[in-house]
Amino acid sequence: MSEAKIALVTGANKGIGYEIARGLGGTGATVLVGARHRGRGTAAAEKLAAEGIRAVPLELDVTDPVSVSAAAATVEREHGRLDVLVNNAGVLLERGQRPSQTPVALLERTYATNVYAVVLVTNALLPLIRRAASGRIVNVSSGLGSLGITSDPTGPYAAFPLLAYNSSKSALNAVTVSYANELRDTRIKVNAADPGYCATDLNGHAGPRTPEQGAIVAVRLATLPDDGPTARFFSEDGAEPW
Ligand SMILES: NC(=O)c1ccc[n+]([C@@H]2O[C@H](COP(=O)([O-])OP(=O)(O)OC[C@H]3O[C@@H](n4cnc5c(N)ncnc54)[C@H](OP(=O)(O)O)[C@@H]3O)[C@@H](O)[C@H]2O)c1
């Protein structure tokens, strides 16, 4: 096995995913820059490489089973294993609808990326993660997926009742715990990360934090030591309520 860790970040061509790739690259990992559009992935990887990071574009539409299995085959052929998987790609499709105005089709489209695709990608790559010495899976969730936080009427997110997005991230938290429990007897750790409210295309650059700040917790969870936690949900400041 080569010394450098092999890390794949989905949706790494921009926003928080790009900064997670940058942060992992900064630790010396070879970063596979997952992007559904080849040109965007190549441009991001070139930008990272200009900073001295070993970055390789990987075409990957997380919702497309053909694209996912082709990407897994590429990782196996080129690297033989995967040390880190960061499931970062995500969508927020609400445009001001209240829960009572939300069409089920909008939930379906949201879940396709934020929940089902995470399962698709994780299942495809898990055989390669099992070959790593200390596999790490990080699911990029959100404080908006925390029932503990959003159910508090005085809390910061009570004013954001995004039915599809919030519940997709709650489901992602449950997905995280399910994998962590299945893998508890292995060296693989599975955790969920809350980047905080960051200015990205996802929210029209409304968040007060930078994507770089948002990446910190995911990078930390992707590089946990072997005695680190699994089945947990963290922000940069520490444990978050589910
Ligand atoms: N921004 C925040 O305040 C915030 C807070 C909490 C959690 N998050 C989470 O952080 C993650 C990153 O979001 P962001 O804020 O950085 O948003 P962003 O700038 O919109 O980036 C989203 C990324 O996901 C990619 N993506 C979407 N659908 C995809 C698909 N089917 N296949 C592959 N890639 C796909 C996008 O690719 P394209 O460029 O091709 O569209 C893009 O690279 C998301 O999971 C989001 O829910 C964000």
The ligand as an SDF file (V2000), in Angstrom:
LIG
                    3D

 48 52  0  0  0  0  0  0  0  0999 V2000
  -23.8000   25.9800    2.6940 N   0  0  0  0  0  0  0  0  0  0  0  0
  -24.2760   25.7140    3.9060 C   0  0  0  0  0  0  0  0  0  0  0  0
  -24.5920   26.6150    4.7060 O   0  0  0  0  0  0  0  0  0  0  0  0
  -24.4320   24.2840    4.3440 C   0  0  0  0  0  0  0  0  0  0  0  0
  -24.7820   24.0680    5.6870 C   0  0  0  0  0  0  0  0  0  0  0  0
  -24.9190   22.7600    6.1230 C   0  0  0  0  0  0  0  0  0  0  0  0
  -24.6970   21.7220    5.2360 C   0  0  0  0  0  0  0  0  0  0  0  0
  -24.3600   21.9680    3.9530 N   0  0  0  0  0  0  0  0  0  0  0  0
  -24.1210   20.8240    3.0800 C   0  0  0  0  0  0  0  0  0  0  0  0
  -22.8250   20.9350    2.5560 O   0  0  0  0  0  0  0  0  0  0  0  0
  -22.7500   20.1970    1.3140 C   0  0  0  0  0  0  0  0  0  0  0  0
  -22.0880   21.0640    0.2550 C   0  0  0  0  0  0  0  0  0  0  0  0
  -22.9490   22.1440    0.0070 O   0  0  0  0  0  0  0  0  0  0  0  0
  -22.4440   23.6080   -0.4290 P   0  0  0  0  0  0  0  0  0  0  0  0
  -23.0600   24.5480    0.5130 O   0  0  0  0  0  0  0  0  0  0  0  0
  -21.0000   23.6010   -0.6410 O   0  0  0  0  0  0  0  0  0  0  0  0
  -23.2450   23.7630   -1.8060 O   0  0  0  0  0  0  0  0  0  0  0  0
  -22.7930   24.0260   -3.3190 P   0  0  0  0  0  0  0  0  0  0  0  0
  -21.7490   25.0840   -3.3810 O   0  0  0  0  0  0  0  0  0  0  0  0
  -24.0670   24.1920   -4.0540 O   0  0  0  0  0  0  0  0  0  0  0  0
  -22.0760   22.6570   -3.7320 O   0  0  0  0  0  0  0  0  0  0  0  0
  -22.8330   21.4730   -3.8840 C   0  0  0  0  0  0  0  0  0  0  0  0
  -21.9670   20.4780   -4.5980 C   0  0  0  0  0  0  0  0  0  0  0  0
  -22.7130   19.2590   -4.7510 O   0  0  0  0  0  0  0  0  0  0  0  0
  -22.6190   18.8890   -6.1050 C   0  0  0  0  0  0  0  0  0  0  0  0
  -23.7160   18.0250   -6.5370 N   0  0  0  0  0  0  0  0  0  0  0  0
  -25.0440   18.2380   -6.4730 C   0  0  0  0  0  0  0  0  0  0  0  0
  -25.7030   17.2110   -7.0330 N   0  0  0  0  0  0  0  0  0  0  0  0
  -24.7630   16.3220   -7.4510 C   0  0  0  0  0  0  0  0  0  0  0  0
  -24.8090   15.0820   -8.1050 C   0  0  0  0  0  0  0  0  0  0  0  0
  -25.9630   14.5040   -8.4640 N   0  0  0  0  0  0  0  0  0  0  0  0
  -23.6340   14.4380   -8.3640 N   0  0  0  0  0  0  0  0  0  0  0  0
  -22.4570   14.9970   -8.0070 C   0  0  0  0  0  0  0  0  0  0  0  0
  -22.3530   16.2020   -7.4170 N   0  0  0  0  0  0  0  0  0  0  0  0
  -23.4970   16.8440   -7.1420 C   0  0  0  0  0  0  0  0  0  0  0  0
  -22.5770   20.1960   -6.8660 C   0  0  0  0  0  0  0  0  0  0  0  0
  -22.1290   19.9820   -8.2020 O   0  0  0  0  0  0  0  0  0  0  0  0
  -22.4970   21.0250   -9.4000 P   0  0  0  0  0  0  0  0  0  0  0  0
  -21.4970   22.1590   -9.2930 O   0  0  0  0  0  0  0  0  0  0  0  0
  -22.3190   20.1880  -10.6220 O   0  0  0  0  0  0  0  0  0  0  0  0
  -23.9040   21.4740   -9.1750 O   0  0  0  0  0  0  0  0  0  0  0  0
  -21.5770   20.9360   -6.0110 C   0  0  0  0  0  0  0  0  0  0  0  0
  -20.2530   20.5070   -6.2870 O   0  0  0  0  0  0  0  0  0  0  0  0
  -24.1770   19.7850    0.9980 C   0  0  0  0  0  0  0  0  0  0  0  0
  -24.3910   18.4420    1.3930 O   0  0  0  0  0  0  0  0  0  0  0  0
  -25.0090   20.7150    1.8690 C   0  0  0  0  0  0  0  0  0  0  0  0
  -26.2730   20.1810    2.1650 O   0  0  0  0  0  0  0  0  0  0  0  0
  -24.2190   23.2310    3.4830 C   0  0  0  0  0  0  0  0  0  0  0  0
  1  2  1  0
  2  3  2  0
  2  4  1  0
  4  5  1  0
  4 48  2  0
  5  6  2  0
  6  7  1  0
  7  8  2  0
  8  9  1  0
  8 48  1  0
  9 10  1  0
  9 46  1  0
 10 11  1  0
 11 12  1  0
 11 44  1  0
 12 13  1  0
 13 14  1  0
 14 15  2  0
 14 16  1  0
 14 17  1  0
 17 18  1  0
 18 19  2  0
 18 20  1  0
 18 21  1  0
 21 22  1  0
 22 23  1  0
 23 24  1  0
 23 42  1  0
 24 25  1  0
 25 26  1  0
 25 36  1  0
 26 27  1  0
 26 35  1  0
 27 28  2  0
 28 29  1  0
 29 30  1  0
 29 35  2  0
 30 31  1  0
 30 32  2  0
 32 33  1  0
 33 34  2  0
 34 35  1  0
 36 37  1  0
 36 42  1  0
 37 38  1  0
 38 39  2  0
 38 40  1  0
 38 41  1  0
 42 43  1  0
 44 45  1  0
 44 46  1  0
 46 47  1  0
M  CHG  2   8   1  16  -1
M  END
$$$$
